């Protein structure tokens, strides 16, 4: 995960997918570069997905433009070597909370529901199953983890302990409002937004700002509406091809071994890229130009 040398920008950190650089003339500006890296099961894989960084950046920018909320984007006029896959953004004081909204029950939320009848401590009605639509969207936060670790689902009360009551309520309200607006826009395009996660930061004056990526296949579960059937897993516009191959006999990888996953075959890379491109084109209504 070697960082690029970008004139005028100093590398400050790298995550699973994104690399951050600070403006050497203005430390309040960050260059957020989205790589083609892909992660699965808490590993950053050795194989990249061509154009993934451009797709995620383009989708985030499109959603930022639609949502009409305060966000961290300053400019898309970035250095040539990262053109199309980077944004110049405000440097914020980020909150240590993954702000998750769920409108449907699946994934870790379904596992907790089957065990306890709750999701992040929120009691839900009886009789729900895989892909059930919830009677109302719910805020199910997680505590951010280090690279290579799982984010930990937490209760709202835990968020209050982490950031204070006023900020916790503001994060919850903003998350659910943005989710509802995004779900409406997705529905107009024949897509269900099953769940998503947001990250927020604060400016010096304390105002809340939407940051990081937003409403991409890496941060959201998008389902084709015409393939949704309650009680059955729904195919999603994300890296499911990667997960399915890694856990299949074909990969030869044991998820419990602690060893790194193997390189992805060309077919899986191509199918995964196609899924990301399809998400971009269906959501934005624009042709993806590599």
C-alpha positions in Angstrom: 0.0 0.0 0.0 2.7 2.5 -1.0 1.6 6.0 -1.2 1.9 8.1 -4.3 4.2 11.1 -4.4 1.9 14.1 -5.2 3.6 17.5 -5.5 2.1 19.9 -3.0 0.5 17.2 -0.9 1.9 15.1 1.9 0.6 11.6 2.6 -0.9 11.3 6.1 -2.8 8.0 6.2 -4.2 5.1 4.3 -7.3 3.0 4.9 -8.6 -0.1 3.3 -9.5 1.8 0.1 -8.6 5.5 0.6 -5.4 7.4 0.9 -5.4 10.9 2.6 -3.0 13.7 1.8 -2.8 17.1 3.4 -2.2 20.3 1.4 1.3 21.6 2.2 0.1 25.2 1.9 -3.2 24.8 3.6 -3.4 22.1 6.3 -7.2 22.5 6.5 -7.5 20.8 3.0 -7.3 17.1 2.4 -6.9 15.2 -0.8 -9.0 12.1 -0.6 -7.8 9.5 -3.1 -9.9 6.4 -3.7 -7.8 3.5 -4.9 -8.8 0.4 -6.8 -8.1 -1.7 -3.7 -10.9 -4.0 -2.5 -11.3 -5.6 0.9 -13.2 -8.6 2.1 -13.4 -10.4 5.4 -11.2 -7.7 6.9 -8.4 -8.3 4.5 -7.2 -5.8 1.8 -6.8 -8.2 -1.2 -3.8 -8.3 -3.4 -5.9 -8.1 -6.5 -7.4 -4.7 -7.5 -10.6 -4.0 -9.4 -9.9 -1.7 -12.4 -11.6 1.7 -12.3 -13.2 1.0 -8.8 -11.7 4.2 -7.5 -13.2 6.3 -10.2 -16.6 4.7 -9.9 -16.8 5.2 -6.1 -15.6 8.9 -6.4 -18.0 9.6 -9.2 -20.9 8.1 -7.3 -20.0 9.9 -4.1 -19.9 13.2 -5.9 -23.2 12.5 -7.6 -24.9 11.8 -4.3 -23.3 14.8 -2.6 -24.9 17.0 -5.3 -28.3 15.4 -4.9 -28.7 15.4 -1.1 -28.6 19.1 -0.3 -26.8 18.7 3.0 -23.5 20.2 4.3 -20.6 18.0 3.0 -16.8 18.1 3.0 -16.2 18.5 -0.8 -14.3 21.7 -1.8 -13.3 20.9 -5.3 -12.9 18.1 -7.9 -10.0 20.0 -9.5 -7.3 17.6 -8.3 -3.8 16.8 -9.4 -3.6 15.1 -12.8 -2.2 11.8 -11.5 -5.3 11.2 -9.4 -7.8 12.8 -11.8 -11.3 11.2 -11.6 -10.6 9.3 -8.3 -9.9 12.1 -5.8 -11.6 15.0 -4.1 -10.2 18.0 -2.3 -12.1 18.1 1.0 -12.3 20.0 4.3 -10.3 18.7 7.1 -12.8 18.0 9.9 -12.9 16.7 13.4 -14.3 13.2 12.6 -16.7 11.4 15.0 -15.6 7.8 15.9 -19.0 6.5 14.8 -20.2 4.6 11.8 -23.7 6.0 11.3 -25.7 3.1 9.9 -29.3 3.3 8.7 -31.2 0.1 7.9 -34.5 -0.1 6.1 -34.4 -3.8 5.6 -33.2 -6.7 7.7 -30.1 -8.6 6.6 -26.5 -9.2 7.4 -25.3 -8.6 11.0 -28.6 -7.0 11.8 -30.5 -10.2 10.9 -28.1 -12.3 12.9 -28.7 -10.2 16.0 -32.4 -10.2 15.5 -32.5 -14.0 15.2 -30.6 -14.3 18.4 -32.2 -11.5 20.5 -35.1 -10.0 18.6 -33.1 -6.7 18.5 -30.7 -4.8 16.2 -28.2 -2.7 18.2 -30.5 -3.0 21.1 -33.6 -1.8 19.2 -36.5 -4.2 19.7 -38.2 -5.2 16.4 -41.5 -6.8 15.8 -41.8 -10.6 15.6 -41.9 -12.6 12.4 -39.2 -10.8 10.5 -36.8 -12.7 8.2 -34.1 -12.3 5.6 -34.7 -9.1 3.5 -37.8 -8.1 5.5 -38.7 -4.4 5.1 -38.8 -2.7 8.4 -41.8 -0.7 9.5 -39.5 2.3 9.7 -35.8 2.9 9.1 -33.6 2.4 12.2 -30.3 3.9 13.3 -27.9 1.2 14.1 -24.5 2.7 14.8 -21.1 1.0 15.0 -17.8 2.0 16.7 -15.1 2.5 14.1 -12.4 -0.1 14.1 -8.7 -0.1 13.0 -7.8 -1.4 9.5 -8.1 -5.2 9.6 -10.6 -5.2 12.5 -14.4 -5.4 12.6 -16.5 -2.4 13.3 -18.5 -3.1 16.4 -22.3 -2.6 16.5 -23.2 -0.5 19.5 -26.3 0.9 21.2 -27.5 4.5 20.9 -26.6 4.8 24.6 -23.0 3.9 23.8 -22.9 6.6 21.1 -24.1 9.1 23.7 -21.2 8.1 25.9 -18.8 8.5 23.0 -19.8 11.9 21.6 -22.4 13.4 24.0 -26.1 13.5 24.0 -26.6 16.5 21.7 -24.2 15.2 19.0 -25.6 11.7 19.3 -29.2 12.9 18.6 -27.9 15.1 15.7 -26.0 12.1 14.1 -29.1 9.9 14.4 -31.4 12.5 12.9 -29.1 13.4 10.0 -28.5 9.7 9.3 -32.1 8.8 9.0 -33.0 11.9 7.1 -30.3 11.3 4.5 -31.2 7.7 4.2 -34.8 8.4 3.6 -34.0 10.9 0.8 -31.5 8.6 -0.8 -33.9 5.6 -0.6 -36.5 7.7 -2.5 -34.0 8.6 -5.2 -32.8 5.0 -5.5 -36.4 3.7 -5.7 -37.1 6.0 -8.7 -34.3 4.1 -10.4 -35.6 0.6 -9.6 -33.2 0.1 -6.7 -33.7 -0.6 -3.0 -31.3 1.0 -0.6 -31.4 -1.8 2.1 -28.9 -0.1 4.4 -26.0 2.3 4.3 -23.4 3.9 6.5 -22.4 7.5 6.8 -19.5 9.3 8.5 -19.7 12.8 9.9 -17.3 15.4 11.1 -17.5 18.8 12.8 -16.2 22.1 11.7 -14.5 24.4 14.2 -17.9 26.0 14.9 -19.3 22.6 15.8 -21.6 22.3 12.7 -22.2 18.8 11.4 -20.8 17.9 8.0 -21.3 14.8 5.9 -17.9 13.3 5.0 -16.0 10.4 3.5 -17.6 8.4 0.8 -21.4 8.4 0.5 -23.9 5.9 -0.9 -21.5 3.8 -2.8 -21.6 0.0 -3.2 -18.8 -0.2 -0.7 -20.8 1.6 2.0 -24.3 0.6 1.1 -26.4 -2.4 0.2 -28.2 -1.7 -3.1 -30.7 -4.3 -4.4 -32.4 -4.5 -7.7 -36.0 -3.9 -6.7 -37.3 -6.5 -9.3 -35.2 -9.2 -7.6 -36.2 -8.6 -4.0 -38.2 -11.4 -2.4 -38.7 -11.4 1.4 -37.2 -14.5 2.9 -34.5 -14.9 0.3 -31.0 -13.3 -0.1 -31.1 -10.5 -2.7 -28.2 -10.0 -5.1 -26.5 -6.7 -4.4 -24.4 -4.1 -6.4 -21.2 -4.7 -4.6 -18.4 -7.2 -4.1 -20.5 -10.2 -3.5 -18.8 -12.0 -6.3 -15.6 -11.6 -4.4 -17.0 -12.9 -1.1 -18.7 -15.8 -2.8 -15.6 -16.9 -4.6 -13.4 -16.6 -1.5 -15.7 -18.8 0.5 -16.2 -21.4 -2.2 -14.1 -24.5 -2.7 -12.6 -23.0 -5.8 -10.5 -20.5 -3.9 -8.9 -23.1 -1.6 -9.0 -20.5 1.2 -10.1 -21.2 4.7 -11.6 -18.1 6.2 -10.8 -19.2 9.8 -7.1 -19.9 9.0 -5.9 -16.4 9.6 -4.0 -16.6 6.3 -4.3 -14.0 3.6 -6.8 -14.7 0.8 -5.5 -15.7 -2.6 -5.4 -13.6 -5.7 -8.7 -13.2 -7.5 -9.1 -14.9 -10.9 -9.7 -12.6 -13.9 -13.4 -13.7 -14.2 -14.2 -12.6 -10.7 -12.4 -9.3 -11.2 -14.3 -8.7 -14.4 -17.7 -9.6 -12.9 -17.1 -7.4 -9.9 -16.1 -4.5 -12.0 -19.2 -4.9 -14.2 -21.4 -4.8 -11.0 -19.8 -1.6 -9.8 -20.2 0.0 -13.3 -23.9 -1.1 -13.4 -24.5 0.5 -10.0 -23.0 3.7 -11.2 -24.9 3.8 -14.4 -28.3 2.8 -12.9 -28.1 5.3 -10.1 -26.7 8.3 -11.9 -28.3 7.7 -15.3 -24.9 8.4 -16.9 -22.6 6.3 -18.9 -19.4 5.4 -17.0 -16.3 6.6 -18.9 -13.1 4.9 -17.7 
